[in-house]
Amino acid sequence: MGAHRAADAPSSSGAIADGDLLAALDLGSNSFHMVVARYVLGQLRVVDRLRESVRMAEGLDGRGGLRADVRERALECLQRFGQRIRNLPPHCVRVVATNSVRHLADPRVFLQPAEAALGHAIDIVSGREEARLIYLGIAHSLPADDQRRLVIDIGGGSTECIIGHRFEALERESLQMGCVASTRRFFGDGRIGRKRWNDALTEVSAEFQQFARAYRERGWKDVIGSSGTIKAIAQIGTQLQPTRGLITAAALAELCARVQAFEQIADIDLPGLSDERRPVIAGGALVLQAAFNELDLTSMQPSKAALREGVLHDLLGRAGQRDPREASVDALMDRYGIAREQAALVERSVLGLFDQCAGPWALDADARRVLSWAARLHEIGLAIAHSQHHVHGAYVIEYSDIVGFTRTEQQALAALIRCQRRSIAMESIKPLPGRLEEPILRCALLLRLAVLLHRSRDPDGLPALQLTVEGKRLRLRLPAGWLARHPLTRQDLDREREQMAEVGYTLRVRSG
């Protein structure tokens, strides 16, 4: 069916169907990238690519702000990208923002107009999640191999180092240095020189030394590099020495020696170096030289694949049976000893309530998914202490590195866990993007009801629950006589009316 649809026409369901167009966007610190691919017979066929040099990292002021001209440059780029994917439904598009957006004091100030310009939601990913996605993209671009690989990606604001096997990232590190950031940090006045270079190399090398020994002991067969910096260095290296497309230690050393010989960045003149790459090549080469030195590398194979390809494959996984977030939730349940029987009871009840009010409350499949995870993890804080366990649980979820989750998803999940009992902590919901505030609040109200109704931990579960909603009014109906037989629940529901009223919602409970 999908193969016979008109070109670019999306499937009508929330699932990805054969013939659908998918798009992945990587809002990096140096460049914004977009790749558009068609999903055909289980494979991704790239049909379009867009790239623009935005240099977000240039606009960071060190206090969490973004310079106005850089902000406008980014928004104009997103408007152009948005035209290309205007007709694609949300489930066929994934957009990730990396290091520069992570460093904003209040990312919402940038994300709100950015999402409006693009026409799609933007997710901030942590450094380690970025590393996983980079490895996923590269692994899918390489022939099947049973050996471990080392992948290094030098972006504009950060550098990711990953050891992986097949499609799984085994070790992930993200360093706060990239081609733009390192050029600004060490050569901000435009001057280079050998002494400056060597002093900078000492500092950058110290960052790699924190994990280099553990990585070397883990071992790998192949070394793969990705990003524009590494591709540019490979291109220059082939002009300097016959390297057959590889970056060799000798060629890299010669390139770095030549860069040091220039007094000013503006004067750098190397064969194969573009005008666009010249302002940031010093910082990128510096980071790569430190990586080669500390990890004892002799050569590196550049890869055409990078973060955006990994985002595409992760998009497929989320839509199918390979959602890494499911495995992460299951692992957290094991790690923190969560009572699975109780979690299952709460999950079944809260999803039953959700399905009755999703329509009138305009709650989508993403909201249902995060609510399901919150139900499974709502008692995670008990591993720390019973007192304030909802607060402990929210902290664990928000600040852990959880494979597959974006920062926004973790914040939403943490907010639900924080709001499951006691007062409804609006301060945990307000930091979310505006489009999520009301849906997460409404999901929190449903989770509160499910947790409250299962307080007695009765393994037989609950009777059928009937919930109707209209705007900010909730009506819960229970079987006749049930509340009379459960006086503790009746008292809890009386208190819950007061809590909901504090956030502008009314709850009415009927028995019979």
C-alpha positions as CSV (number, residue, x, y, z in Angstrom):
1,M,0.0,0.0,0.0
2,G,2.7,2.5,1.0
3,A,4.7,1.9,-2.2
4,H,1.7,3.2,-4.3
5,R,1.0,6.4,-2.4
6,A,1.7,9.7,-3.9
7,A,5.3,10.9,-3.4
8,D,5.9,12.4,0.1
9,A,2.4,11.4,1.3
10,P,2.6,10.2,4.9
11,S,0.9,7.2,6.3
12,S,-2.2,8.1,8.2
13,S,-1.5,6.0,11.3
14,G,1.1,6.6,14.0
15,A,3.2,3.7,12.8
16,I,5.9,3.9,10.1
17,A,4.8,2.1,7.0
18,D,6.6,1.0,3.9
19,G,7.1,4.0,1.6
20,D,7.0,6.6,4.3
21,L,9.4,9.5,4.3
22,L,11.4,10.0,7.5
23,A,13.6,12.9,8.5
24,A,16.3,13.3,11.1
25,L,17.8,16.7,12.1
26,D,21.0,17.2,14.1
27,L,21.2,20.8,15.5
28,G,25.0,20.7,16.3
29,S,27.2,23.4,17.7
30,N,28.9,24.0,14.4
31,S,26.4,22.9,11.7
32,F,22.8,22.0,11.4
33,H,22.2,18.8,9.4
34,M,19.1,17.2,8.0
35,V,18.7,13.8,6.2
36,V,15.5,12.7,4.6
37,A,15.1,9.0,3.7
38,R,12.3,6.7,2.4
39,Y,11.6,3.6,4.4
40,V,11.4,0.8,1.7
41,L,11.3,-3.0,2.4
42,G,12.9,-2.5,5.8
43,Q,15.7,-0.3,4.5
44,L,16.3,3.4,4.6
45,R,17.0,5.1,1.2
46,V,18.4,8.6,1.5
47,V,16.5,11.0,-0.8
48,D,17.8,14.4,0.4
49,R,20.4,16.0,2.6
50,L,20.7,19.6,3.9
51,R,23.5,21.2,5.8
52,E,24.2,24.7,6.9
53,S,27.0,26.1,9.0
54,V,25.3,27.9,11.9
55,R,28.1,27.8,14.5
56,M,25.8,28.0,17.6
57,A,28.8,27.6,19.9
58,E,30.1,31.0,18.6
59,G,27.1,32.7,20.2
60,L,27.4,31.3,23.7
61,D,28.3,34.0,26.1
62,G,29.5,31.8,29.0
63,R,26.5,32.8,31.2
64,G,23.9,30.6,29.5
65,G,22.9,33.2,26.9
66,L,23.0,33.1,23.1
67,R,24.0,36.1,21.0
68,A,21.1,37.6,19.1
69,D,22.7,37.4,15.7
70,V,23.6,33.7,16.1
71,R,20.0,33.0,17.4
72,E,18.6,34.6,14.2
73,R,21.0,32.7,12.0
74,A,19.8,29.5,13.6
75,L,16.1,30.3,13.3
76,E,16.5,31.3,9.6
77,C,18.1,28.0,8.9
78,L,15.3,26.1,10.7
79,Q,12.7,27.9,8.6
80,R,14.4,26.7,5.5
81,F,14.7,23.2,6.8
82,G,11.1,23.3,8.0
83,Q,9.9,24.0,4.4
84,R,11.4,20.6,3.3
85,I,9.6,18.6,6.0
86,R,6.4,20.7,6.4
87,N,4.2,17.8,5.3
88,L,5.7,15.1,7.3
89,P,3.8,14.0,10.4
90,P,5.4,14.2,13.9
91,H,6.0,10.5,14.2
92,C,8.2,10.5,11.0
93,V,10.5,13.3,12.2
94,R,13.0,13.4,15.0
95,V,15.1,16.5,15.8
96,V,17.9,16.5,18.4
97,A,19.8,19.4,19.8
98,T,23.3,18.9,21.3
99,N,26.0,20.6,23.2
100,S,25.3,24.3,22.6
101,V,21.6,24.0,23.5
102,R,22.5,21.9,26.5
103,H,24.6,24.9,27.7
104,L,21.8,27.5,27.6
105,A,20.6,28.6,31.0
106,D,17.0,28.4,29.8
107,P,16.7,26.3,26.6
108,R,13.0,27.2,26.3
109,V,13.9,30.7,25.2
110,F,15.5,29.3,22.1
111,L,13.4,26.1,21.7
112,Q,10.0,27.8,21.5
113,P,10.8,30.0,18.5
114,A,13.0,27.2,17.0
115,E,10.1,24.7,17.1
116,A,7.8,27.3,15.6
117,A,10.2,28.0,12.8
118,L,10.8,24.3,12.1
119,G,7.2,23.1,12.6
120,H,8.4,20.1,14.7
121,A,9.4,19.4,18.3
122,I,13.1,19.5,19.2
123,D,14.6,17.2,21.8
124,I,17.8,18.0,23.8
125,V,20.0,14.9,24.2
126,S,22.7,14.4,26.8
127,G,26.3,13.9,25.8
128,R,26.2,10.2,26.4
129,E,22.9,9.7,24.6
130,E,24.4,11.7,21.7
131,A,27.3,9.3,21.8
132,R,25.0,6.3,21.6
133,L,23.2,7.8,18.6
134,I,26.4,8.5,16.8
135,Y,27.6,5.0,17.3
136,L,24.2,3.6,16.1
137,G,24.5,5.6,12.8
138,I,28.0,4.5,12.1
139,A,27.3,0.8,13.0
140,H,24.5,0.7,10.5
141,S,26.8,2.1,7.8
142,L,29.4,-0.6,8.2
143,P,29.6,-4.3,7.2
144,A,28.6,-6.8,9.9
145,D,31.6,-7.5,12.2
146,D,31.9,-9.3,15.5
147,Q,34.8,-7.1,16.6
148,R,34.6,-4.1,18.9
149,R,35.0,-0.7,17.4
150,L,36.2,2.7,18.7
151,V,34.3,5.6,17.3
152,I,35.3,9.3,17.8
153,D,33.2,12.2,16.8
154,I,34.5,15.8,17.1
155,G,31.5,18.2,16.9
156,G,31.4,21.9,17.3
157,G,31.0,21.9,21.1
158,S,31.7,18.4,22.3
159,T,33.7,15.2,21.4
160,E,32.1,11.8,21.8
161,C,34.2,8.6,22.3
162,I,32.4,5.2,22.1
163,I,33.5,1.6,22.2
164,G,30.8,-0.5,20.6
165,H,30.0,-4.0,19.5
166,R,27.6,-4.6,16.5
167,F,24.8,-2.1,17.2
168,E,25.4,-1.6,21.0
169,A,27.5,1.1,22.6
170,L,29.4,-0.5,25.4
171,E,31.3,2.6,26.6
172,R,30.3,6.2,26.1
173,E,32.1,9.4,27.0
174,S,31.3,13.0,26.1
175,L,34.0,15.6,26.5
176,Q,33.2,19.3,26.6
177,M,35.4,20.3,23.8
178,G,34.9,20.5,20.0
179,C,36.2,22.3,17.0
180,V,34.4,25.6,17.7
181,A,34.6,25.5,21.5
182,S,38.3,24.6,21.6
183,T,39.2,27.2,19.0
184,R,37.5,29.9,21.1
185,R,38.9,28.6,24.3
186,F,42.6,28.3,23.3
187,F,42.9,30.6,20.3
188,G,40.1,33.1,20.9
189,D,42.1,36.1,19.9
190,G,43.0,34.5,16.6
191,R,46.6,33.8,17.5
192,I,48.2,30.3,17.4
193,G,51.9,29.6,17.8
194,R,53.7,26.5,19.0
195,K,53.8,27.4,22.7
196,R,50.1,28.1,22.7
197,W,49.4,24.8,20.9
198,N,51.5,22.8,23.3
199,D,49.9,24.3,26.4
200,A,46.4,23.7,24.9
201,L,47.4,20.1,24.0
202,T,48.4,19.4,27.6
203,E,44.9,20.6,28.8
204,V,43.0,18.7,26.2
205,S,45.0,15.5,26.8
206,A,44.2,15.6,30.5
207,E,40.5,15.2,29.5
208,F,41.2,12.0,27.6
209,Q,43.4,10.7,30.3
210,Q,40.4,10.3,32.6
211,F,39.2,7.3,30.6
212,A,42.0,6.4,28.2
213,R,43.4,3.6,30.3
214,A,40.0,1.9,30.7
215,Y,39.3,2.2,27.0
216,R,42.7,0.7,26.1
217,E,42.1,-2.2,28.4
218,R,38.7,-2.8,26.8
219,G,40.2,-2.8,23.4
220,W,39.0,-2.5,19.8
221,K,39.8,-3.6,16.3
222,D,38.8,-0.7,14.1
223,V,38.9,3.0,14.7
224,I,36.2,5.1,13.0
225,G,35.9,8.9,13.0
226,S,32.9,11.0,12.1
227,S,31.9,14.6,11.8
228,G,32.9,17.4,9.5
229,T,36.1,18.1,11.4
230,I,37.4,14.5,10.9
231,K,36.4,14.5,7.2
232,A,38.2,17.8,6.7
233,I,41.3,16.5,8.4
234,A,41.2,13.3,6.3
235,Q,40.9,15.4,3.1
236,I,43.9,17.6,4.1
237,G,45.9,14.5,5.2
238,T,45.6,12.8,1.8
239,Q,47.0,16.0,0.2
240,L,50.0,16.0,2.6
241,Q,50.8,12.2,2.5
242,P,49.5,9.2,0.5
243,T,47.1,7.9,3.2
244,R,44.5,6.1,1.0
245,G,41.7,8.0,2.8
246,L,42.8,7.2,6.3
247,I,43.9,9.6,8.9
248,T,47.3,8.4,10.0
249,A,49.3,9.5,13.1
250,A,52.1,10.7,10.8
251,A,49.8,12.7,8.6
252,L,48.0,14.2,11.6
253,A,51.3,15.2,13.2
254,E,52.3,17.0,10.0
255,L,49.0,18.8,9.7
256,C,49.2,20.0,13.3
257,A,52.8,21.1,12.9
258,R,51.8,23.2,9.9
259,V,48.9,24.7,11.8
260,Q,51.2,25.7,14.6
261,A,53.5,27.4,12.2
262,F,50.9,30.0,11.4
263,E,50.7,33.0,13.8
264,Q,47.0,33.8,13.0
265,I,44.1,31.5,12.4
266,A,43.1,33.6,9.4
267,D,46.4,32.9,7.8
268,I,46.0,29.1,7.9
269,D,46.5,27.8,4.4
270,L,46.5,24.0,3.9
271,P,45.8,21.9,0.8
272,G,42.1,20.8,0.7
273,L,41.0,23.2,3.5
274,S,37.8,25.1,2.8
275,D,37.2,28.7,3.7
276,E,34.3,27.6,5.8
277,R,36.4,25.1,7.9
278,R,39.4,27.4,8.3
279,P,38.1,29.3,11.4
280,V,37.7,26.1,13.4
281,I,40.3,23.7,12.1
282,A,42.8,24.5,14.8
283,G,40.5,23.4,17.6
284,G,39.4,20.3,15.8
285,A,43.0,19.2,14.9
286,L,44.1,19.9,18.5
287,V,41.4,17.6,19.9
288,L,42.1,14.8,17.4
289,Q,45.9,15.0,18.2
290,A,45.1,14.6,21.9
291,A,42.9,11.6,21.1
292,F,45.6,9.9,19.0
293,N,48.2,10.5,21.6
294,E,46.3,9.3,24.7
295,L,44.5,6.4,23.1
296,D,47.6,5.2,21.2
297,L,46.0,5.4,17.8
298,T,47.9,4.8,14.6
299,S,45.1,5.4,12.1
300,M,41.5,6.2,11.7
301,Q,38.9,5.5,9.0
302,P,36.6,8.5,8.4
303,S,32.9,7.7,8.2
304,K,30.2,9.4,6.1
305,A,27.6,8.4,8.7
306,A,27.1,10.4,11.9
307,L,24.6,11.5,14.5
308,R,21.7,12.2,12.0
309,E,21.9,8.7,10.6
310,G,21.8,7.3,14.1
311,V,18.7,9.4,14.9
312,L,17.0,8.0,11.8
313,H,17.7,4.4,12.9
314,D,16.6,5.2,16.5
315,L,13.4,6.7,15.0
316,L,12.7,3.3,13.4
317,G,13.5,1.5,16.6
318,R,11.1,3.7,18.6
319,A,8.3,3.0,16.2
320,G,8.9,-0.7,16.1
321,Q,10.0,-3.4,18.5
322,R,13.5,-2.1,19.2
323,D,12.7,0.9,21.4
324,P,15.8,1.2,23.7
325,R,13.7,3.1,26.2
326,E,11.8,-0.1,27.0
327,A,14.9,-2.0,27.8
328,S,16.2,1.0,30.0
329,V,13.0,1.1,32.0
330,D,13.2,-2.7,32.6
331,A,16.8,-2.4,33.6
332,L,15.9,0.4,36.1
333,M,13.2,-1.8,37.6
334,D,15.8,-4.5,38.2
335,R,18.5,-2.2,39.4
336,Y,16.3,-0.5,42.0
337,G,14.3,-3.6,43.1
338,I,10.9,-2.2,42.1
339,A,8.0,-4.4,43.0
340,R,6.8,-5.5,39.6
341,E,3.4,-6.8,40.7
342,Q,2.5,-3.4,42.2
343,A,3.9,-1.6,39.3
344,A,1.8,-3.7,36.9
345,L,-1.4,-3.0,38.9
346,V,-0.8,0.7,38.8
347,E,0.1,0.7,35.1
348,R,-3.0,-1.3,34.1
349,S,-5.3,1.1,36.0
350,V,-3.6,4.3,34.9
351,L,-3.7,3.3,31.3
352,G,-7.4,2.3,31.6
353,L,-8.1,5.8,33.0
354,F,-5.9,7.4,30.2
355,D,-7.8,5.6,27.4
356,Q,-11.1,6.9,28.8
357,C,-10.0,10.6,28.7
358,A,-7.3,10.7,26.0
359,G,-9.9,12.0,23.4
360,P,-11.4,14.9,25.3
361,W,-8.1,15.8,26.8
362,A,-6.2,15.6,23.5
363,L,-3.5,13.3,24.9
364,D,-1.4,11.4,22.3
365,A,0.5,8.2,22.1
366,D,3.7,9.8,23.4
367,A,1.8,10.9,26.6
368,R,0.5,7.4,27.0
369,R,4.0,5.9,26.7
370,V,5.6,8.2,29.2
371,L,2.7,7.6,31.6
372,S,3.2,3.8,31.3
373,W,6.9,4.2,32.1
374,A,6.1,6.4,35.1
375,A,3.7,3.8,36.5
376,R,6.4,1.1,36.2
377,L,9.0,3.4,37.9
378,H,6.8,5.3,40.3
379,E,8.3,3.5,43.4
380,I,11.9,3.8,42.3
381,G,12.6,6.2,45.1
382,L,11.8,3.5,47.7
383,A,15.3,2.1,47.1
384,I,16.6,5.3,48.9
385,A,14.0,5.9,51.6
386,H,10.2,5.7,52.1
387,S,10.0,9.2,53.3
388,Q,9.8,11.5,50.3
389,H,10.3,8.6,48.0
390,H,8.6,10.5,45.2
391,V,11.2,13.3,45.5
392,H,14.1,10.8,45.5
393,G,12.6,8.9,42.6
394,A,12.2,12.1,40.5
395,Y,15.9,13.1,41.2
396,V,17.2,9.6,40.1
397,I,15.2,9.8,36.9
398,E,16.1,13.3,36.0
399,Y,19.8,13.1,36.6
400,S,20.7,9.6,35.5
401,D,22.1,8.7,32.1
402,I,19.3,6.6,30.7
403,V,19.8,5.0,27.4
404,G,17.4,6.1,24.7
405,F,15.8,9.0,26.6
406,T,16.2,12.6,25.7
407,R,16.6,15.3,28.4
408,T,13.0,16.4,27.8
409,E,11.6,12.8,28.2
410,Q,13.5,12.3,31.4
411,Q,12.2,15.7,32.8
412,A,8.7,14.7,31.9
413,L,9.1,11.2,33.5
414,A,10.6,12.8,36.6
415,A,7.8,15.3,36.9
416,L,5.2,12.5,36.8
417,I,7.0,10.6,39.5
418,R,7.5,13.7,41.6
419,C,3.8,14.6,41.4
420,Q,2.4,11.1,42.1
421,R,1.6,11.9,45.8
422,R,1.4,14.7,48.3
423,S,1.3,18.2,46.8
424,I,1.2,18.6,43.0
425,A,4.7,20.1,42.4
426,M,4.1,22.5,39.5
427,E,7.7,23.6,39.8
428,S,8.7,20.2,38.4
429,I,6.3,20.7,35.4
430,K,7.0,24.4,34.6
431,P,10.5,23.7,33.2
432,L,9.1,21.5,30.4
433,P,8.4,22.9,27.0
434,G,5.1,24.8,26.9
435,R,3.5,22.2,24.6
436,L,4.0,19.6,27.3
437,E,2.9,21.4,30.5
438,E,-0.8,20.7,30.4
439,P,-0.5,17.1,29.0
440,I,2.0,16.1,31.7
441,L,-0.1,17.8,34.4
442,R,-3.1,15.8,33.2
443,C,-1.1,12.6,33.1
444,A,0.1,13.3,36.7
445,L,-3.5,13.6,37.8
446,L,-4.3,10.2,36.4
447,L,-1.2,8.6,37.9
448,R,-2.1,10.1,41.3
449,L,-5.5,8.4,41.1
450,A,-4.1,5.1,40.2
451,V,-1.4,5.2,42.9
452,L,-4.0,6.3,45.5
453,L,-6.5,3.6,44.5
454,H,-3.8,0.9,44.8
455,R,-2.4,2.1,48.2
456,S,-3.6,-1.1,49.9
457,R,-1.5,-3.2,47.4
458,D,-4.3,-5.6,47.0
459,P,-3.1,-8.2,44.4
460,D,-6.7,-8.7,43.2
461,G,-6.7,-5.2,41.7
462,L,-9.6,-2.8,41.4
463,P,-13.1,-3.0,40.1
464,A,-13.9,-1.3,36.7
465,L,-13.2,2.4,36.9
466,Q,-15.3,4.9,35.0
467,L,-13.7,8.3,34.5
468,T,-15.1,11.1,32.4
469,V,-13.5,14.5,31.9
470,E,-14.6,17.8,30.6
471,G,-12.0,20.5,30.5
472,K,-10.7,20.7,34.1
473,R,-13.5,18.6,35.6
474,L,-13.0,15.0,36.4
475,R,-15.8,12.6,37.4
476,L,-14.8,9.2,38.8
477,R,-17.5,6.5,39.3
478,L,-17.0,3.4,41.4
479,P,-19.3,0.4,42.0
480,A,-22.0,0.8,44.6
481,G,-20.8,0.2,48.2
482,W,-17.1,0.0,47.2
483,L,-16.1,3.2,49.0
484,A,-18.0,2.2,52.1
485,R,-15.8,-0.9,52.2
486,H,-12.6,1.1,51.7
487,P,-12.7,4.0,54.2
488,L,-8.9,4.7,53.8
489,T,-9.4,5.2,50.0
490,R,-12.4,7.4,50.6
491,Q,-10.4,9.6,52.9
492,D,-7.5,9.8,50.4
493,L,-10.0,10.8,47.6
494,D,-11.3,13.6,49.8
495,R,-7.8,14.9,50.2
496,E,-7.1,14.5,46.5
497,R,-10.0,16.8,45.7
498,E,-8.2,19.5,47.7
499,Q,-4.9,18.9,45.9
500,M,-6.5,19.0,42.4
501,A,-8.3,22.2,43.4
502,E,-4.9,23.8,44.1
503,V,-4.0,23.5,40.4
504,G,-7.4,24.5,39.1
505,Y,-9.0,21.0,38.6
506,T,-12.1,19.6,40.2
507,L,-12.7,16.0,41.1
508,R,-16.1,14.4,41.9
509,V,-16.4,10.8,43.0
510,R,-19.6,8.8,42.8
511,S,-20.3,5.3,44.1
512,G,-23.0,3.4,42.4
